Amino acid sequence: IFVLFCVCSMKHYCIECFAAPPEFFNLPGEARWKYVKEHMIIESDGPFETNRFAKRAEITWYQELSVMFFFAAMVGGPLGLFLVWALVLALGSWTSVALLTATTAVLSLHPLPHPRHFQFFSLWMYKYYSYRFMWTGDMLDQAVAAAKKQG
């Protein structure tokens, strides 16, 4: 009962991450936090009412399709590569084994692009999942202080 009382008497917060404007990602770190604190945090003196956050984020068809293709490639790519390896080893020539080895090496060792180029895609994934970050009390302040302490 005491725990329930403590949780119910704390302030509750929510950031609807999918609601960030695209230019939000171009802001420097401190300006980003300032924008979040001023425009994106939803507060409540107690628990949020039931179904307050049941609404899905609005997403265009091409954004949704892009996220679905991305996850299909992330999940299906390694499985497909495994099946191709099995087929090449069973039915292929030494040349096809060498080409597949080179292809696998290039795919696994090439550098990833800088995250700055895919910030728009992060926003699309937030929209796809209607991503919200919720907490109670001063947990966010504690997490930020701990992150600054570690560097």
N, C-alpha and C positions, 0 to 999 in steps of 0.2 A: 504494500500500500504506500510506503514511504517513497519507493522508487517511482511509482505511478504519479504521486503528487509532485515529485521533483521534475519529472519530464513534462507534466502538464503545466507547471508554473514557469517553465523556461520559455524564452523567446525561441521561435522557430523561423528558419530562413530557407529560401530557395532561390537558386539562380537558374533561370531557363536558358541554358547555354545555346540552344538553337536560335534564340532571339537576338543574338549578337549580330550587328551589321557587318558586312564584309570588310569595311575599312577598319574595324576593331583590331584585326590581326596586324595591321601596319603600325599601330601605336606602340611606343616604347613601354617597357614594363610598368613603371610607376603610373603613367597615363592610363594604361590598361586597368590597373587596380582602381584608379580614381573613377574611370567610366563605369566599372562594375558596381562600385559602391553607390554611385549616384543614380544609375539608370537600370540596373539589372537585378538588384536584390529585392525579393518580395519578403516582407516581414509579417509575423503574426505573434501576438502575445501568448498564444497557446497553440495546441496542435491545429494544423490546417483542417478546414472542414472536409468531409468525405467527398471524394471525386473532384476536389479543387483542381487537381492536375491530371485529370483523366483525358483531357483534350489532346489530340495528336497535333504535332507541328505541321504547318502547311509546307508541302514540298512539291516541286514540279516533277513532271514525269521523267524528264531527262536526268534530274538529280537522283531520283529513286533508282532509275535504271543503271546509272553509273555506279552507285553503291552496291547494287545487286551483282553487277559484273565484276566489281572489285573483289567481293567476297567469294564469288564463284571461282575466280582465278586464284585467290589465296588458298581456298580449300581444294579446288579441283586440280590446280597446277601440279602440286607434288604427287597427287594420286595418278594423274595422267602421265607424269614423267616416270613414275615407277612402272606403269603398264607398258610404256614405250621401251623402257630398259628391258623388261621381261621379253617383249616381242623381238627386240633387236638381238638379245643374247640367244634366244631360241632359234630365230629364223634368219638373222642378218649375217652379213659378211664382216670381215675384219675392218673394212673401210667404214661401214656404217657404225661399228662399235667405236672407232676412233673419232668419227664426226659427232656422235652422241656424247662421248667423253668431253670433247672440246666444247660442245654446246652447254653441257651441264656445268663445266668449269666456268665458262663466261657468265652464265646465269647466277651462279652462286658467289662469284668473286667480284663482280662489277660493283662500283660504288653506287650507293643510293643517292638520288637527287636531294638537294638541300630542302628541308621541310618548308622553307619560306615559299617555295613554288607550289605547294599543295595545301595551303591554308584554306583555300576555298573548299577543298574536298573535306577537310575536317568539319567545316560548317555544314556541309551536305550530310555527313554521317551523323552529326548532332540532330539534324532535322529528321533523318530517317528513323532514328531511335527516340525522338522527342526527348533528348537528353536533358536531365535536370540534376543539379547538385544541391542536396539538402543537408542541413545540419541544425543542431540546437545549441543554445548557449554560446559560449565563446570558443567553440572548437575550431572555427576557421582562423581566428586570431592566434590560437596556440599552434596550429599547423604552419602558418606563415612565419611565426617567430622561430619555430624549430628549423624551418627550411633556411631562414636567414642565418641562424646560428651555425648550421652545417656548411654554409657557403654555397 
